[in-house]
Amino acid sequence: TPVDLTGLMTVSGTTQTNAGTYNNAPWSFAGNGNYNATSGTVNNAIGKAATTTVVTINGGPFTYTGSAQTPATVSVTGANLSIIPTANYTNNVNAGTANASYTYVESANHLGSSDSENFTIGKAAAVITVTPYSVTYDGNAHTSTFTAVGVESPTPVDLTGLMTVSGTTQTNAGTYNNAPWSFAGNVQEHTIMHHGVLQATTTTLQRAAQ
């Protein structure tokens, strides 16, 4: 049965924590009455730890507001590593496909990793009001007044140029129910939306006094 001599060893010079290559790390053997003292070196290496980056889209569905939308959270984990950085975004203002991503750059002790997630920003409902008229015949054409603005804050975009209300134009006396109007829409606003519940547009041209 060999004698256990580990108590005569000193290997503290081989102790390392961080990733790297440690050549010629020293060790020594103290020896005793029966064994000679000796020493030497050893080459050690610690590889970089893997990391995992996860991008998560929270909430939804998302609708155009005119402002940047930032619904993502990010986590990066690894050996002795846990951080919550801020996602990077592209195309996250206008309606369409937006992206949230994050790349953890390789560091002294950790390998790099990345993740990316898409999310959809839907078109908003424009705020539209079409006002019926009730006037007396005067030989002139009359058209409903209207407003059309976006949902941007604090200054909504003027969308009146996308409105068509020519179907509400009348000249002769009479009642014109369900006079049509339309909103063309754009990349941010729905093609045909309205303010509140769509109601029949009734216009009345009264006969002139005889």
C-alpha positions, 0 to 999 in steps of 0.5 A: 500500500503506497503512502499518501504524499499529497500533503507535501504537494503545492499546486497553488501556482496552477490555480486560475479562474478566467479563460486563457492559456496558462503555460509553465504553471509551477508546482512543487513537492516538499519531500521528507525523510524518505523522498526527495523534494522536486518541482515542475510546471504544467500547461493549463487552459480554460476555454471561454464559456458559451452564452445564450441570448434570448429576445422575447416580444411581450404584449401585442397585437401592436397598432401604429401610434406614430411613435417607436414601439419597444415591446422586447426584453432581452436576457443573456446568460452563461457561466457566472453571467446574467444580464438584461440588456436593451434590445436594438430595433429596426422598422418599429414606428410605421405599420409593417414588420418590425424587428428586435434583436441583440448581439452579445459580443464575445468577451474575455470569458464568454463566447458571443451569442445573438437572437432576433425576433420579428413583430407586426405593427398593424395599421391604425384606424384614422379618426374620421368625421363626416357631417351631414348637412340640412340646407335650403335649395339655393341652386348650388352644390352642397357637400358634407364637411369632414375631418380626417386625422391620424392617431399621432400624438401630440400632433396628429397627421392631417389625412384629409387628402385621402378622403373622397366625399364627392358622393355626398354632393347634391344640388336639388332638393331632396333627402339623400340617405346613405351618401357614400364617402371613402378613405383611401388609407396609406401605409399607417392607416386602414384603407376604409375606417371611420370614427366610431360606428359607421352610420348612414349619412343623410343629407337633406336639401329643403325646397326654397320658400315660394 
